Amino acid sequence: MRTLVDIEEKDIEALDEIAARSNQSRAALIRAAIAAFLGQHRNGDETGAFGLWGKRQVDGLTYQKKMRAEW
């Protein structure tokens, strides 16, 4: 998908220098930067709950049945 973004001239020049050194297009650098940014901000939410149940001594199904019985 194409999008229109205003980028300061000094940043465009810096991107062009990096693109020339790394033999990549400016667009490829911007896509990689966006992917890295999104990766940093998504990981906290996705990994925050990983392993929370592992330290409990109660079986998950037993706990679920007990909670539902209260309804």
N, CA, C and O atoms as a GROMACS GRO file, in nm:
protein
  284
    1MET      N    1   0.085  -0.117   0.000
    1MET     CA    2   0.000   0.000   0.000
    1MET      C    3   0.089   0.123   0.000
    1MET      O    4   0.191   0.128   0.069
    2ARG      N    5   0.052   0.218  -0.075
    2ARG     CA    6   0.127   0.343  -0.080
    2ARG      C    7   0.065   0.443   0.018
    2ARG      O    8  -0.056   0.444   0.041
    3THR      N    9   0.151   0.526   0.074
    3THR     CA   10   0.104   0.630   0.165
    3THR      C   11   0.189   0.754   0.146
    3THR      O   12   0.302   0.746   0.098
    4LEU      N   13   0.136   0.867   0.183
    4LEU     CA   14   0.205   0.994   0.170
    4LEU      C   15   0.246   1.041   0.309
    4LEU      O   16   0.162   1.054   0.398
    5VAL      N   17   0.375   1.066   0.326
    5VAL     CA   18   0.428   1.109   0.456
    5VAL      C   19   0.522   1.226   0.433
    5VAL      O   20   0.605   1.223   0.342
    6ASP      N   21   0.510   1.329   0.515
    6ASP     CA   22   0.603   1.442   0.509
    6ASP      C   23   0.725   1.410   0.594
    6ASP      O   24   0.714   1.383   0.714
    7ILE      N   25   0.843   1.415   0.530
    7ILE     CA   26   0.969   1.388   0.599
    7ILE      C   27   1.061   1.507   0.575
    7ILE      O   28   1.071   1.557   0.463
    8GLU      N   29   1.126   1.552   0.680
    8GLU     CA   30   1.214   1.667   0.667
    8GLU      C   31   1.328   1.639   0.571
    8GLU      O   32   1.375   1.525   0.559
    9GLU      N   33   1.372   1.744   0.502
    9GLU     CA   34   1.476   1.731   0.400
    9GLU      C   35   1.605   1.671   0.456
    9GLU      O   36   1.669   1.589   0.391
   10LYS      N   37   1.643   1.711   0.578
   10LYS     CA   38   1.766   1.656   0.638
   10LYS      C   39   1.755   1.506   0.662
   10LYS      O   40   1.853   1.433   0.653
   11ASP      N   41   1.634   1.461   0.695
   11ASP     CA   42   1.612   1.318   0.717
   11ASP      C   43   1.616   1.241   0.585
   11ASP      O   44   1.666   1.129   0.579
   12ILE      N   45   1.562   1.301   0.479
   12ILE     CA   46   1.568   1.239   0.346
   12ILE      C   47   1.714   1.226   0.302
   12ILE      O   48   1.754   1.122   0.247
   13GLU      N   49   1.793   1.329   0.325
   13GLU     CA   50   1.935   1.323   0.288
   13GLU      C   51   2.007   1.213   0.366
   13GLU      O   52   2.088   1.140   0.309
   14ALA      N   53   1.977   1.202   0.495
   14ALA     CA   54   2.039   1.097   0.577
   14ALA      C   55   1.996   0.959   0.528
   14ALA      O   56   2.078   0.867   0.521
   15LEU      N   57   1.868   0.944   0.494
   15LEU     CA   58   1.820   0.817   0.441
   15LEU      C   59   1.889   0.782   0.309
   15LEU      O   60   1.925   0.666   0.286
   16ASP      N   61   1.906   0.882   0.224
   16ASP     CA   62   1.972   0.858   0.095
   16ASP      C   63   2.117   0.814   0.114
   16ASP      O   64   2.166   0.728   0.040
   17GLU      N   65   2.186   0.871   0.212
   17GLU     CA   66   2.324   0.831   0.240
   17GLU      C   67   2.329   0.686   0.288
   17GLU      O   68   2.413   0.608   0.243
   18ILE      N   69   2.239   0.651   0.378
   18ILE     CA   70   2.234   0.513   0.430
   18ILE      C   71   2.196   0.416   0.317
   18ILE      O   72   2.252   0.307   0.307
   19ALA      N   73   2.102   0.457   0.234
   19ALA     CA   74   2.058   0.373   0.122
   19ALA      C   75   2.174   0.346   0.027
   19ALA      O   76   2.190   0.233  -0.021
   20ALA      N   77   2.253   0.447  -0.002
   20ALA     CA   78   2.367   0.430  -0.092
   20ALA      C   79   2.472   0.337  -0.031
   20ALA      O   80   2.528   0.252  -0.101
   21ARG      N   81   2.498   0.353   0.098
   21ARG     CA   82   2.598   0.268   0.165
   21ARG      C   83   2.553   0.123   0.174
   21ARG      O   84   2.634   0.032   0.159
   22SER      N   85   2.424   0.103   0.198
   22SER     CA   86   2.374  -0.033   0.219
   22SER      C   87   2.318  -0.098   0.093
   22SER      O   88   2.272  -0.212   0.095
   23ASN      N   89   2.322  -0.023  -0.019
   23ASN     CA   90   2.273  -0.073  -0.147
   23ASN      C   91   2.125  -0.115  -0.138
   23ASN      O   92   2.085  -0.219  -0.190
   24GLN      N   93   2.047  -0.032  -0.071
   24GLN     CA   94   1.903  -0.053  -0.058
   24GLN      C   95   1.832   0.074  -0.103
   24GLN      O   96   1.892   0.181  -0.110
   25SER      N   97   1.705   0.060  -0.132
   25SER     CA   98   1.627   0.178  -0.168
   25SER      C   99   1.583   0.252  -0.042
   25SER      O  100   1.580   0.195   0.067
   26ARG      N  101   1.549   0.377  -0.059
   26ARG     CA  102   1.496   0.456   0.053
   26ARG      C  103   1.368   0.392   0.105
   26ARG      O  104   1.347   0.386   0.226
   27ALA      N  105   1.284   0.346   0.015
   27ALA     CA  106   1.158   0.283   0.054
   27ALA      C  107   1.183   0.158   0.139
   27ALA      O  108   1.112   0.134   0.236
   28ALA      N  109   1.284   0.079   0.102
   28ALA     CA  110   1.315  -0.042   0.178
   28ALA      C  111   1.360  -0.006   0.319
   28ALA      O  112   1.323  -0.073   0.415
   29LEU      N  113   1.438   0.101   0.332
   29LEU     CA  114   1.482   0.145   0.464
   29LEU      C  115   1.365   0.191   0.550
   29LEU      O  116   1.358   0.161   0.669
   30ILE      N  117   1.273   0.264   0.488
   30ILE     CA  118   1.156   0.313   0.562
   30ILE      C  119   1.066   0.197   0.605
   30ILE      O  120   1.016   0.196   0.717
   31ARG      N  121   1.047   0.097   0.516
   31ARG     CA  122   0.967  -0.020   0.552
   31ARG      C  123   1.032  -0.094   0.669
   31ARG      O  124   0.962  -0.138   0.761
   32ALA      N  125   1.165  -0.109   0.666
   32ALA     CA  126   1.236  -0.179   0.775
   32ALA      C  127   1.224  -0.101   0.905
   32ALA      O  128   1.208  -0.161   1.012
   33ALA      N  129   1.231   0.031   0.898
   33ALA     CA  130   1.219   0.114   1.018
   33ALA      C  131   1.079   0.102   1.079
   33ALA      O  132   1.065   0.094   1.201
   34ILE      N  133   0.977   0.101   0.995
   34ILE     CA  134   0.840   0.088   1.044
   34ILE      C  135   0.819  -0.050   1.106
   34ILE      O  136   0.756  -0.061   1.212
   35ALA      N  137   0.870  -0.153   1.041
   35ALA     CA  138   0.857  -0.289   1.095
   35ALA      C  139   0.926  -0.300   1.231
   35ALA      O  140   0.872  -0.363   1.322
   36ALA      N  141   1.043  -0.240   1.245
   36ALA     CA  142   1.115  -0.244   1.373
   36ALA      C  143   1.037  -0.170   1.481
   36ALA      O  144   1.025  -0.217   1.594
   37PHE      N  145   0.983  -0.054   1.446
   37PHE     CA  146   0.904   0.026   1.541
   37PHE      C  147   0.782  -0.051   1.588
   37PHE      O  148   0.754  -0.057   1.708
   38LEU      N  149   0.709  -0.111   1.494
   38LEU     CA  150   0.590  -0.188   1.531
   38LEU      C  151   0.627  -0.310   1.612
   38LEU      O  152   0.555  -0.346   1.705
   39GLY      N  153   0.736  -0.374   1.580
   39GLY     CA  154   0.782  -0.489   1.656
   39GLY      C  155   0.812  -0.456   1.801
   39GLY      O  156   0.780  -0.534   1.891
   40GLN      N  157   0.872  -0.342   1.824
   40GLN     CA  158   0.902  -0.298   1.960
   40GLN      C  159   0.776  -0.271   2.039
   40GLN      O  160   0.769  -0.303   2.158
   41HIS      N  161   0.678  -0.214   1.976
   41HIS     CA  162   0.558  -0.174   2.048
   41HIS      C  163   0.455  -0.285   2.060
   41HIS      O  164   0.367  -0.277   2.146
   42ARG      N  165   0.463  -0.387   1.978
   42ARG     CA  166   0.371  -0.499   1.987
   42ARG      C  167   0.418  -0.603   2.086
   42ARG      O  168   0.335  -0.668   2.150
   43ASN      N  169   0.547  -0.622   2.102
   43ASN     CA  170   0.600  -0.729   2.186
   43ASN      C  171   0.557  -0.720   2.331
   43ASN      O  172   0.532  -0.823   2.394
   44GLY      N  173   0.547  -0.600   2.386
   44GLY     CA  174   0.509  -0.585   2.526
   44GLY      C  175   0.371  -0.641   2.554
   44GLY      O  176   0.349  -0.705   2.657
   45ASP      N  177   0.279  -0.619   2.464
   45ASP     CA  178   0.143  -0.667   2.484
   45ASP      C  179   0.132  -0.817   2.462
   45ASP      O  180   0.058  -0.885   2.533
   46GLU      N  181   0.204  -0.869   2.365
   46GLU     CA  182   0.191  -1.010   2.330
   46GLU      C  183   0.263  -1.100   2.428
   46GLU      O  184   0.216  -1.212   2.454
   47THR      N  185   0.374  -1.057   2.483
   47THR     CA  186   0.452  -1.144   2.570
   47THR      C  187   0.426  -1.120   2.718
   47THR      O  188   0.477  -1.194   2.802
   48GLY      N  189   0.347  -1.020   2.751
   48GLY     CA  190   0.324  -0.986   2.890
   48GLY      C  191   0.256  -1.094   2.971
   48GLY      O  192   0.280  -1.104   3.092
   49ALA      N  193   0.173  -1.176   2.910
   49ALA     CA  194   0.099  -1.278   2.983
   49ALA      C  195   0.161  -1.418   2.969
   49ALA      O  196   0.113  -1.512   3.031
   50PHE      N  197   0.265  -1.431   2.890
   50PHE     CA  198   0.324  -1.562   2.864
   50PHE      C  199   0.375  -1.625   2.994
   50PHE      O  200   0.454  -1.563   3.064
   51GLY      N  201   0.330  -1.744   3.025
   51GLY     CA  202   0.378  -1.818   3.141
   51GLY      C  203   0.314  -1.781   3.274
   51GLY      O  204   0.359  -1.830   3.378
   52LEU      N  205   0.213  -1.697   3.275
   52LEU     CA  206   0.152  -1.655   3.402
   52LEU      C  207   0.088  -1.772   3.477
   52LEU      O  208   0.092  -1.775   3.600
   53TRP      N  209   0.031  -1.866   3.406
   53TRP     CA  210  -0.041  -1.975   3.472
   53TRP      C  211   0.056  -2.082   3.521
   53TRP      O  212   0.019  -2.161   3.609
   54GLY      N  213   0.176  -2.089   3.468
   54GLY     CA  214   0.269  -2.196   3.497
   54GLY      C  215   0.306  -2.213   3.644
   54GLY      O  216   0.339  -2.324   3.685
   55LYS      N  217   0.303  -2.107   3.723
   55LYS     CA  218   0.343  -2.116   3.864
   55LYS      C  219   0.228  -2.158   3.956
   55LYS      O  220   0.250  -2.180   4.075
   56ARG      N  221   0.109  -2.168   3.904
   56ARG     CA  222  -0.006  -2.205   3.987
   56ARG      C  223  -0.007  -2.355   4.013
   56ARG      O  224   0.037  -2.434   3.929
   57GLN      N  225  -0.056  -2.393   4.128
   57GLN     CA  226  -0.061  -2.533   4.167
   57GLN      C  227  -0.194  -2.599   4.131
   57GLN      O  228  -0.210  -2.720   4.150
   58VAL      N  229  -0.289  -2.522   4.079
   58VAL     CA  230  -0.422  -2.571   4.046
   58VAL      C  231  -0.428  -2.607   3.898
   58VAL      O  232  -0.372  -2.536   3.814
   59ASP      N  233  -0.495  -2.717   3.866
   59ASP     CA  234  -0.518  -2.756   3.728
   59ASP      C  235  -0.609  -2.653   3.661
   59ASP      O  236  -0.707  -2.609   3.721
   60GLY      N  237  -0.578  -2.614   3.540
   60GLY     CA  238  -0.653  -2.512   3.469
   60GLY      C  239  -0.798  -2.545   3.449
   60GLY      O  240  -0.885  -2.459   3.465
   61LEU      N  241  -0.827  -2.669   3.413
   61LEU     CA  242  -0.965  -2.711   3.389
   61LEU      C  243  -1.046  -2.712   3.520
   61LEU      O  244  -1.162  -2.671   3.521
   62THR      N  245  -0.984  -2.757   3.627
   62THR     CA  246  -1.050  -2.756   3.757
   62THR      C  247  -1.083  -2.614   3.799
   62THR      O  248  -1.192  -2.586   3.848
   63TYR      N  249  -0.990  -2.524   3.780
   63TYR     CA  250  -1.010  -2.383   3.814
   63TYR      C  251  -1.125  -2.325   3.731
   63TYR      O  252  -1.210  -2.254   3.783
   64GLN      N  253  -1.125  -2.356   3.602
   64GLN     CA  254  -1.229  -2.305   3.513
   64GLN      C  255  -1.367  -2.353   3.558
   64GLN      O  256  -1.462  -2.274   3.562
   65LYS      N  257  -1.380  -2.480   3.590
   65LYS     CA  258  -1.509  -2.534   3.634
   65LYS      C  259  -1.554  -2.469   3.764
   65LYS      O  260  -1.673  -2.441   3.781
   66LYS      N  261  -1.461  -2.445   3.855
   66LYS     CA  262  -1.494  -2.380   3.981
   66LYS      C  263  -1.544  -2.238   3.958
   66LYS      O  264  -1.642  -2.196   4.019
   67MET      N  265  -1.478  -2.163   3.870
   67MET     CA  266  -1.520  -2.026   3.841
   67MET      C  267  -1.656  -2.023   3.774
   67MET      O  268  -1.739  -1.938   3.807
   68ARG      N  269  -1.680  -2.114   3.684
   68ARG     CA  270  -1.809  -2.116   3.613
   68ARG      C  271  -1.923  -2.161   3.706
   68ARG      O  272  -2.038  -2.124   3.685
   69ALA      N  273  -1.892  -2.239   3.804
   69ALA     CA  274  -1.994  -2.283   3.900
   69ALA      C  275  -2.048  -2.165   3.979
   69ALA      O  276  -2.161  -2.169   4.026
   70GLU      N  277  -1.968  -2.061   3.994
   70GLU     CA  278  -2.011  -1.942   4.069
   70GLU      C  279  -2.110  -1.858   3.992
   70GLU      O  280  -2.176  -1.772   4.052
   71TRP      N  281  -2.123  -1.878   3.863
   71TRP     CA  282  -2.215  -1.799   3.782
   71TRP      C  283  -2.355  -1.843   3.809
   71TRP      O  284  -2.449  -1.789   3.751
   0.00000   0.00000   0.00000
